[in-house]
C-alpha cells in the first residue's frame, strides 16, 4: 500500500444524513426522492460502524422527543422520518451532484 492510498483512506469519513423536510399541505414530511446532495449532515463519524451506532442512538432520541412532545410537528416528523436517515461515505459521488 503506498502513501497516497493510506492518505486517501485516512480522509474517508462517514456522514449520518437526513432528508430535507417539506410542508405539503399542513404536514411536515421528509422530501422523499430528493437528491442526496440536498440532504443535511446530522453527524460525522470516522467509521461506518460508528455511523450505524450513531444512527441507532439518534433514532432513540427522536422517538423520545416525539413521545414527550406529541403536538410538536417537527419532532413527530423527525421521529417518523428517522428510519430514512442514512450513513453515507464522505467520498460518495452522489454528494457532489
N, C-alpha and C positions, 0 to 999 in steps of 0.2 A: 504494500500500500504506500503510495507516495504522499508527500506532504500536502499537496493540493487536495487530494481525496480526503485526508484527515481534516483539513480546514473546512471543507465543504460539509462534512458530517457534523462538525462542531457547530456550524451555523444553523443547522436544521433544528427547528423547534416545532412546537405544536400549538395550535390555537383552538380554544373552545369558542365556537362561533354560534350565534343565534340569528335567525332571520329578522329582517326589519318588520315592523308592525304597520298594519294598515287599519283604516277605520271604515270598512264597508257598512253602510247603514249606520246603526248606532252601536256596533260591537267592535272592539279592538281584536284583531286576529293577526297571526303571523302571515307574512306575504309568501305563501307557498309558491314555489316555482321561480322565485326571484333569483337572479344570478348571485353566485357565491360572493362576488366582488362587492355586492351591496349589503352583505351581512355584517354584523357587528362582532368584533372580537371581545369576548367577555373576559377571558383569561389567557395567559400564555404559559406554556409548560416546556420543560426540556425533553420529555419523552412521551410517547403515545400512551404508555401505561399510566403516567401521572395525569395526562389529559382525561383518560377514561375515568379515573378515580375522581377527578375534579368535576366531571360531568355528573356522576352519581351524587356527589355531595351537593352540587348546585340544584339538582332536581329535588333533593330532600328539603333544601332551604326554600325553594319556590313553593313546594307543596305546603310547607308550614306557614309561609306568609299568606298564601291563598286561604288556608283554613282560618287563620287569625283575622283576616280582613275580607270576609265574604262579599262585601259590597264594593271592594276596590277592583275596578275593571282591569287595571294594569297588572295587578298581582294574579288575578284569575287568568288572564291571557298568558302570562309567563308560565304559570303552572300548567295550563293546558298545552302550551306550545313547547314546554321544556324537553319533551321527547324529541323534538325536531332539532335541538342543538346538536352540533357535530364537532368532532375532533378533526381538524384539518392540518396537514403538514404545511409549514410555513413556505415551502417551495412549490406548493400546489399551483399549477398553471391557471386554474380557474380563478385564483385571487387577482390575477392581472387583467382579466377581461372586463 
